[in-house]
Amino acid sequence: MSITVRIPSPLRRLTNGADKVQVDSEDLSGCIDDLEGQFPGLKERLIDEDGNLRHFVNVYVNGEDIRFIDDIRTKVQAGDEISIVPAVAGGA
């Protein structure tokens, strides 16, 4: 099973500059574990100490926000695309 993960610019230093990587799992949590196995240090930037997605990170599976599906237990399958999008804050 091959799932594409789009890596945002701030995290590419952990993926040796790759903007897309491949993972294999049946759910998002497993995909994050696979990412950690390939690129140590990535998981701690996505998941907090309680095992939840960090508040400033948004994750989408095929364009759908996982917080409105099944959070990190969201099921995935071959051909899916996961997008990691760090939240942007600012203002005038």
N, C-alpha and C positions, 0 to 999 in steps of 0.2 A: 504494500500500500504506500503510495507516494503522495504526500501533501506538500504543497508549496507554502512557505512562510516568507512574507515580505518583511524585510528588516529595515527599520527607519534609520536615517543617517546617524543619529546619536549612538546607536548600538552597533554600527558596522565595524567599529574598531575591534569588537569582540568576535566578529565573523570574518576576520581577515579581509574586510572591505566588501564582502558579498552583500548584495541587496536582496537576494533571494536564496533560500536554502531549502532542502528537502528533509522532511521528517516522516516517520511512520508511527501511527498510533490509532486507537479507536476513539479517543476523546482529547480535548484540548489539554487537560492536565498531563496526559502521556506525551503529547507533542512538546510541551514545555520541558518535561524530563528529558526527552530526546535531544532537544536544543541544548540543554545543560550538559549532556554527555558529549556532544560535539563541540560546544563552545562554553567551557567552564566560566561561570560568573554571570551568565545571561539570566538565569532563573531568579537570582536575588534582585535583579533590576525589574522583574515583572511581578514577582510574588512576594507578599509580606511575610512576617514571622508567623502569622496565623494560618498561612496557606491560602490566602485570598489574593486576588488580583489587586495590585497597588492602585490607589485612587487616581493617580495621574497617568495611568496607562489604559488605553482603550484597545480592545481586541475585537476584530471582526472576522467572521467565517462567511466567506462568499458574500461579503457586504452587509451581513447582519451583525449587529452589536450583540456579543455573547451575554451581556448583562440582562438582555431581554429574552434569552433562550434558556440556557441551563448553566450559565456562568462557566467556570473552568471545567465543569463536567459535560459541556457541550460535545455532542458526538460529531465526529468527522469521518470522512471516507476518502478513498483514493480520488484524486482529481480536485479536491477542495483547495481553496486558497485562504490562508490565514493572513490577515494584515494586523501588524502591531503599530499603533499610532499613539505616540506620547501626547498627552494633553498640552495645549499651548495656553499660557496665561499672559495677560498683559492688559494694557488699556492706556487711556490718556488721562 
